[in-house]
Amino acid sequence: MTTPRYLLPVLVGMLAGIAVAVVTVPQRQIDTGREPVTALPGAVSMAGAEAEAVRLAFPGDDGRIARLFSALQQPAWLLRQYEVVEALDEIKPHEIVGLVRYLESSRGEAKDELFTTLVERWFELDPAAARDWALTSSMEWSTVIAWGRADPTGAFEAAIQSDQPWAPSLLSAAMRADDEMDMRPHLQKVRSLPLGPSRDRLLAPLIVAFVQKDPAAAYAAVEELSTASARDQARYDVLRQWAREDPAGVLPVLEQMLLTRELGAMGHAY
Amino acid sequence: MRPLIGMVIAGGSFLIGWSGTRWIAQPHPSHSSISRVTVGAAAPSAAFSSQETTSAGPPKEHPATIRHLLAGPYSQARDHAVAAELLKLSPKEFRAGADEMLALLSEKSGSGMERNVAEAWMDRWLEIDAPGALQFLSRTMLTEEELLAGKSAEAFERLTATPFGGVFRALVRRQPEWTRELLVKLPGGRQRHYFITDLLKEVTKSDTTAAAAYLEAFENGVGRPPAFTGYILGLTSVDLRSAFDEASKEPPGRVRDDMLSLVFTSVGERDLGLMYELLGRLDDPAARRESMAVALQGASVELAVPLIIQEAEKLASSGEWDSKSNPWLELVGSASQTTHARTLADWAVNFAPDQDRRMFAQIARNWARKDPAAFQVWLTANTTSLGAAAVAKLAEPLASVAAWDVAAARDWAETLPAGPLRDQARFQVAVRGSEGDLEYAAAAYEPLATTDTDGTLAGQLASILALQDCAAAGDWALQQPLPPARVAALREVGAAWTGRDPVAATDWLGKLPPGSERDAAVTAYASIVARADPEGAAKWAELVTAPAERTKVAVDVYRTWCRENPAAARAWFRSLEGLDEGAVPLFQRQLR
């Protein structure tokens, strides 16, 4: 039982312990899972007009958003990405939407890079919200790439449920982002769509992506496309990819094509 | 006893307070949800585990770690880990691993990532150990042989995408004076241009006074144009008004136009409010009009679209509108690839000063390519209000609609009221791909033949007919009533026949009467056959008589021949007469 007369030494001792610990313990690092490094070279603050624009757009910013935009001043691309990712660690998920909207109406190479990085992070943190935003956006190329990279499964599902022009690109981005993805169930899903141009547009990039796993099967799958022009284009894409991966393996197929003069898929003879 | 107990209690409390605070202060795996997601979800393989990316092994292991990281798929975590690895290196480690790093970057050359790694690698090394880095560069990448041997001007332009380009970019930022001395020592010539532009750009960004002195150093001789370009590029990053002042001091001509274009692109990107002030300082109405288009193209589309409409109307009412202005066509073309396409189409289709509806054509082409279904909906709503000039521009957009879903497009075409739009739609459906009904397509062309004034439709149909029978396609082409239609059709037949059977194509070409139709077919033939027989193609190219067509085929053949035998190609190109010198590209002009 602690009596009141021992309360003072308890309090004094504990406060002293806390004070000593605070003074002696090094400044806590936010755990990024990454080792801290020395200050980067070349990073400077934003220029006047841009700093003012960011300040006006984010009036309550406590410096974290300004840091994110300052990171864009780093001239070397890889180091800029490094700084951006470090600064992004301090941005809260709900703040990303405002940043994305701000960048949608901005231009410039570095801002375009930041836009892609932010969208990618958003898809990692909150895929549902990011998806809702993406589907109402003009679905720029950077959005397609970021979605495919950060959320390949969600991107694939969105692609096969859409007949918009961006759907095949989104499907390709998802395939490229995940080398380990088992493509057979995806192929099955697309095969089950009604025959027609929408199905062709989705099936063709899947077939081309399948070349890496099984080029002969991919080449055979070209016949599943519904029109001759779609088959010609896909055959050409498959052969080109196959030739990159296995030049010797594709030769017998090419020889056979030359013998039968199936030149549609090969373009001009020269 | 009591004081002792009090001291013991105080000591115990001290320990509890101290250790509790330390425990709270130490990193926890769950401390930051954002970083946890970053490292966990975004690092797709064991390659990016913190153990591997933060281990400080012996010097030679750093390139190996970077090699390991680069072999993995892209992720933000991967790029972060590579940068972190580079930032940890000491001068000693940079020196020890430099050769291996260079070999690594060279072997992976091509993806673009190597350039970025090279840039960061050299940037960091130059920052912490400039003597070591410069010594290494002098020994390896920056010897005169390496800089100039076997590299054409075109190859140097491509260097920006290579590890060398990345290293050079870091070098000019960190060691501008050292770089300037290196460049001064290099033999003059086009090869230096790339380096000089980059140097001046970076120097100007950090010190405009020093940049003026650098510019002076390159003022005389061939170094001036690239130095000035770099100077203006650098100024656009730091002071748009000064960039404008310097660019507008140039005498009228291509250099001034190019520099103003650089300035106004940056104005659009960074400070559209400055556009009117700077435009007000240009006396020439054409320069004002073109510069405005360039600035608006640099701006965000939300800001640009209302201004495009407002300013085009103003230009029209002041008599300064020019329907053939390429920057304006490019501007509306890029803006129409966004959600604003409908707004632009609604406006451009009724913009009376653009009598040929060139802007509408550009908008329709890009919109239909990007979103054919939405464009088709717009066409349906505007069927009765489209004028003849607008309908005449719909060949390519309707081709995009037909390509998207030919069966749906066929059904839609039949719902249209009789008239040119339905004729065009039916024609595009008919020629769609090799599955088109070619007899039907040829018949569908007949009512359109007299309005096919630029030969777009004839060329399209001829390319499809030639897939089945080149000779018949050639006969069909020669029967067309309008000369541009014959030229366009014969160009397509020439290309198709040459690709399929060059010998038969030669016989056919020999029988064609001289004139613009034969010029078109021969140009197509020679441009293709040059890839296999440049000397033979050159002989055919000499038969082309019209200066513009002759120039086109001559440049095509020259470029192809250069890969095989540059000396023979140059000699032939120099000997040619009757070229349109204004249409010869800059590089080839210098040859002559």
Interface residues (C-beta under 8 A of the other chain):
Chain A: Y6 L8 P9 V10 L11 V12 G13 M14 L15 A16 G17 I18 V20 A21 V22 V25 R28 Q29 I30 D31 T32 G33 R34 E35 V37 T38 L40 P41 G42 A47 A49 E50 P75 A76 W77 L78 L79 Q81 Y82 V85 E86 L88 D89 E90 I91 K92 P93 E104 S105 S106 R107 G108 T117 E120 R121 E124 L125 S138 R149 A150 D163 Q164 P165 A177 D179 G196 P197 S198 T227 A228 S229 D232 L263 G264 G267 H268 A269 Y270
Chain B: I5 G6 M7 I9 A10 G11 G12 S13 F14 L15 I16 G17 W18 S19 G20 T21 R22 A25 Q26 P27 H28 P29 H31 S32 I34 S35 R36 V37 T38 V39 A41 A42 S50 T53 T54 P73 Y74 S75 Q76 D79 H80 A81 V82 A83 A84 L86 L87 K88 N116 V117 E119 A120 D123 R124 E127 R169 A170 R173 V238 G268 E269 R270 D271 G298 A299 S300 E302 L303 T338 T339 K370 D371 P372 A373 W404 D405 V406 A407 R432 G433 S434 E435 A495 T498 G499 R500 P502 I528 V529 R531 A532
